[in-house]
């Protein structure tokens, strides 16, 4: 059993114990309405978390997803209300808007020389400014029920299960298969484990980075459609703090904040844990501030467990999923020479394009032994 799978087992055990305790301690936890509310609330976090998992696996992070969600929310809500868009065009508008914002993040991370957290912190503020300008000082009210199919209401459920949650599970299964079995998906682990070595192995690092951030943006767009489907009002504060919930779900789920290791299944379980804790605090009548406290404790425990396991450099912790495909595409025009999505220590030397080797002597020795 791998370390990631071990953490998934622990999460399942924690969830089972927590659910049993809440079932015995409250009268309404296992009520259909409460479970439906938990799944509908958790679905947008899970959907965005699927993309965030891939981003963090590459050694990056995206703290702008909350503000990006606000942009998509106000754009799609106004288009549905003012232009009368139907379900499919509205969803497409959301996916395109989110994809553009995500691709912008990806391009800045891949071709800039600044860490992803700095880039996305900047775009967080830019996206929030754009959203507020489109809001024009007032909330978007009177949004028709065009997207109710993706919401958590009666129209948004089949057999009592919210469509948004079913969609999240299907997307998680697809991303799990892609990251575990597709060659380009396995490249993400290689980039997070040791980006210079991944580039030397022929992986198109910049292209992969732009791709994962763009996909995350598309998933933000889909999550926004689910949020709109849950109600006819979009507030100016929409999306505030969402990035913390998403990152919490990913980290609690076992994805290493250092990159190179992660699990989409763990992210789904982490999102369920966050949703369960939120519901428990409400049902037990505790102060809502305790939700943040409990989630913070879970994050510290997850990160502490990860750092406790990692006594080796990032290149040694990626596991078998980080082994790049030897038949991968060959690098062109020194694509990685400007990449800075991961740890600055893993960047190639600025002059490496002259010799084709990074500055680390151990990397040269490793190549020599392979030859």
ZISULTA-V43940 format. One record per helix or strand. SS is the DSSP state (hx for helix, st for strand). FROM is the first residue (numbers start at 0). TO is the last residue. If there is no record, write none. Layout:
# ZISULTA-V43940
[[SS,FROM,TO] [SS,FROM,TO]]
This chain:
# ZISULTA-V43940
[[hx,2,24] [hx,31,56] [hx,64,82] [hx,86,110] [hx,115,134] [st,139,139] [hx,144,149] [hx,153,155] [st,156,157] [st,160,161] [hx,162,180] [hx,182,192] [hx,194,199] [hx,204,228] [st,233,233] [hx,241,251] [hx,263,282] [hx,288,308] [hx,313,316] [hx,319,321] [hx,334,337] [hx,343,345] [hx,351,354] [hx,360,369]]
